[in-house]
Amino acid sequence: LAVQVVLAAAVLLGYGCQKASALSIANEQQLAAAINGTAGVTATITADIVLTKALPTILHSITIKGGCGGRKCVIDGGGKFGIFAAYGAAPECSVTIKNLLLRNAADMPAYTGKCNLHLKGVEIKNNVAGGVVVGLGASTWHIHGCLFEGNSATGVGGGFLVTSSGRGRLEKTTFKSNKATEDGGGVYIHAQPANTDGYVLDHVTFDSNTAGRSGGGMYVAGMSQAPAAKVFVSRCKFTKNVATGAEGGGLALSVLMDARICHTTIADGGNTANGGQGNDLALLDGNYDPQMSVSFCPEHPKSLSLHITNVTNPPIVRHHCVVCDLPK
């Protein structure tokens, strides 16, 4: 019934349905019809699109990709609308977006939803209600070769916000000049113990992101009960990130988690925090049993600006390369 209501509303808005499995999309109406169409459709965008009204909600699996030759096709929110909202149930609902530029979304993020999400070769730029949000349930996410730049959020996670319990992976992606009024200027992850595979960041660059509180580049919040969420930060780079109101200019980790920071450049990168409290890294609220554990490989950088909350059961900080093997 809920699906019927959404589809009926889309028709009233002037959007129809398309049932072909491979579609060529040149305008807003065709894109909306593809979203309302059958599951498993591949929609190839062949021209730039500026939204004049909100697109229908995605309720099933779809692939949306750019086909503009040597450049990325643009889907523009027009400074008024979010772009994609996907609220089918994972894993039946899976959204793949490739080789597009999603920009100028407002009111809602460029993408928000609870479907499984795969982004490849996508640029997320200048969106004012956050770049990408993945939450509500067990949705998984895999982001490869993307750029998040100039996005902002009132709250947490200026570029990318995760609250889902599914496994997640960021690869070869850059977060640049994103802002959040609270924690996580570039990225905010609310780690969930149900995700036993962990959260993987591999070859990710955080440059010139700003948080109004902690975690200028990234903020990861764990849970207050075991098991500890695993967070892998591998071959990443943190430069010129700022936490204007609190700790952790580059990276802030809080509550119970098992974090592995491996072959990552974070010291001497010009990151800054309020009052110098962990310009590079802050370990916050770690008074749990078992304790928060943070492992460095190959070793704790000698010039690392590190802040640890003064508690009776502080985080364990160690050098331990065995833990750096990334999950598949």
Buried (B, 14 or more C-beta within 10 A) or exposed (E): EEEEEBBEEBEEEEBEBBEEEEBEBBBBBBBBBBBBBBEEBBBBBBEBBBBEEBBBBBBBBBBBBBBBEEEBBBBBBBBBBBBBBBBBBBEEBBBBBBBBBBBBBBEBBBBBBBBBBBBBBBBBBBBBBBBBBBBBBBBBBBBBBBBBBBBBBEBBBBBBBBBBBBBBBBBEBBBBBBBBBBBBBBBBBBBBBEBEBBBBBBBBBBBBBBBBBBBBBBBBBBBEEEBBBBBBBBBBBBBBBBBBBBBBBBBBBBBBBBBBBBBBBBBBBBBBBBEEBBBBBBBBBBBBEEBBBBBBBEEBBEEBBBBBBEBEEBBBBEEBBEBBEBEE
